[in-house]
Amino acid sequence: MFHRRWFHHFHSHVPTFSGLQPLSNLPPGETGIVVKISGGHEFLSRMVALGLSPGVEVTVLQNHHHGPILTCVRESRLALGRGEAQKILLQVCNDPL
């Protein structure tokens, strides 16, 4: 289990960036850097276990704007439910793959 103080980093103040968007809004081929993950202790633990944490690059492989979103995280494919993806805020990169 992770120490509570470690999770404080997920709730710290995030500066506003022009390209900040929830993962659920990104089209296929778009890449972003995780800035903030919102949610409870269990959700945050699960996201970290799956390799998602602030600073990690995420590329959307498939997003039909309904159902799960297929992403590439740390060279692995990861499917996330739409509700989960809405809780993950990304700084969108300028150069989509």
N, C-alpha and C positions, 0 to 999 in steps of 0.2 A: 504494500500500500504506500501511497505517496504522502509525504508530510503536508499538512494543511497550508503551511507557509508557502510551499511550492506553488499551490494553486492560486495564490494571491496574484501571481504574474498574469494569469488569464483575465483578472478583473481590474487590472491597473488602468489608469486613464489612457485612452488611445487618442492621439492627435487626429484631427480631421484631415484626410487626404482627398484630393479631387477624384481619384479612381477607386475609392473604397466601396465595395459591393459585396452582398452575400454570395456565397458560392452558387446558390440556386439560380442566380441571374446570369451567370456566365455562359456564353455559347460554346459549342464544341471547338476545340483548338485554342481557346483562350487560356492564358496562364496567369496566375497570381500568387502572391506571397501571403500566407496566413498572418493576419494582424491581431485578431481577437476571436476567441471562441466563447460564446455565451452558453450558460447552462449550469445544471447542478453538478455536484461532486461525481456522481456515477457517470453522467454524460461526459464530463471532462476526462475522467479516468479512461473511459472507453476510447475517446478520440486519441489520447496519448498512446494507448496500447496499439491503436491502428496506425500510428506514425504521424498523426496530425497534431502539430503544436505551432505556436507563433514562430515565424521565420522560415517555415517549410514552404517549398514551392509546390503548387498544385496545378495540374493541367486537366481541363475538362475534356474527356474523350467522347462522351455522349450525354446530351441533355435534350429530351423531347418536351420539356416544360410540363410534364406530368410523369408521375412515377419516379423511380430512383435515378440518380445521376452517377454515371460512371466516370471516375477520375483516375489520374496517374499520380501517385504520391510515393516519393522515395523509390522510384523504379518498380512499383507494384501497382496493380489495378485495385481500386477500392470503390465499391458501390455504396452510396449513401442515400438514405431516404430524403425526400424533399424537405421535410421538417428539420432533419439534422443539418442539411446543407444551408438552410436559412439562418442557422445559428453560427455559421462560420463566415467571418468577414475577411475579405481579401483586398490587398492593394493590387490592382490590376496592372500587369506588366504591359509596356508599350508594344512589345514585339511578340504577337501570338505565334505559336508554332505552326 
